[in-house]
């Protein structure tokens, strides 16, 4: 007898039970779904149109329990699930970090900051730095500045609405070559002050030896209060999603027509994603360790920026391993197509 043949069951009640059953994995619905709905409809009160709260909570809890469950007596499935969960947490933290940077202020044009500092000459250059550890910074330097009034530059920044700090001497040393070709110390005069406005922190500095010098500005966005909470939330959601993905994949492989091939591809994907995962967790620790400082914010997703994150290999290796690992994981899930669907249980 089908579920719609019970006279006391309302069609809306049956549809509601089927919707609740979507919390269960597909393999469970294919094997037990019809039987379970039939039983629930048998127990329904005449004229009942919606599941009771107890039935709904029971189905939701049962569905989540089955989705988190791993195949029994498969130790390798547990190992893979732990690794996939950790990978999910790392990539979740990266996603949270990227989301947090979208709340940061936009960086101003470096030439405008340099002009405000009074270092706008024809000989200047800019750098937009995207390191593997921190959020972006923008820098501008002006070479061959004969004279620079640091206090006047500080007043211009204050007049433009910046919250400026005091003038300080950042120190340093300079050297020149005498007539005999020897390297000798040269007198160095240095000034520096910090300025903050609209979520942007700017460091203005000048260094002079005699009649020659250089003025530079470096600007970065001040991290918002959402920075660390979004990283933590992303990591938590990533861990949860990683375990759910691992449970689904291990069951898929267990019922696959080609389990060995799918297992080998999964192992290759985990190996490829190991290096990026270590880098992402390293950036998570830096983000929390150096939080609250005056410098540029440490971010998690910046590990994907090409650069010398590791002292070995090319600068693009983290991004390349990530792409390769994700492709291998997708291929593993595709190869692990289940065999013939199990037949629904029938009453004797």
C-alpha positions, 0 to 999 in steps of 0.5 A: 500500500502506498502512503497516499492510500491511507484515508485518514492522511492529508496530502499536505501531511505526507508532503510535509513528512517527505520534506522533513526526510530530506534531512536524511542522506539519500541512501537512507531515504532510498532504503527506508523513506517510504516505509518511514512515511507510511508508518508516520501516516498510520500513526497520524490522527484523523484529519491531521494536516501537519507533523506534530512538533515531537515528530518534526524534531525527531525526524530532524535530529535523526536526519542530522545524526545519520548525516554525521555518522561514518561507515562502521568498522572502517578506520580509514574512513575516520582518519579521512574524516578528521583530515577533511574536517581540518581542511574544511576548518582552514578553508572556512577561516580563509572565507571568513577572513576574506569576508572580514576584509570586505568590511575594511576601508578602501585605501586612498590613492598613494600619490594623493597621500604623497602630495599631502606629505609634500613629497610629490616630485617627478621622481616617485614610484608606488607599490601595492603590496599583497603579501602571503600574511597580511592585508594589502598595503599601498606605498609611495616614495619620492626620491631626491627631495632636497628639503622637507618640512616634516612639521608642515607635512604633519599640519597639512594632514591635520588640516585635511582631517587626519588624526596625526601623531607626534613627530618621532625619529625612526633612527637608521643609518646611512653610508657614502663613499669617500674619494678613496672608494671606502664606505663611510658613515654619513649623517642621517636626519629622519622624521616620522609621524602617523595619521589615521582617518576613516579607517585608514592608517598612514605612516609618513616618513622622510630620510635625508643625508645632506641635501638629498633625501626621500619622502615616503608614505605607507597606508593600510586599512585598520581592521574592523571589530568583525575581523576576528569573529568572522575568522572564528565563525568561518573556521567553525562552519568550515569544520562542521561542513568538513565533517558532513562532507567527509561523512557523505564521501566515505559512505559514497566510496563505501557503496561505490562500484570503484572504491579503490580508485575513489580511495586513491583519488581521495588520498591524493587530494588530501595530500595536495591540500596538506600544504595549503591547510598548514599555511592557512592555520599558520595565518589563523594563529598570526591573526589572533596573536598579533590582533590589536596592534598598530600594524597592518592586519594579519589575514588568513586568505592572504596565504593564497597570494603568490609569494615566498610563504615557504622557504622552498618551492615557487611562490604560487605553490599554495594556490596551485596545490589548492586548485589541484587538491580540489580538482582531485577531490571532485574527481574522487566524488565523481568516481565514487558513484554508488552502485545500484540503489538499494531497494526499499524494505518491504513487509513480509 
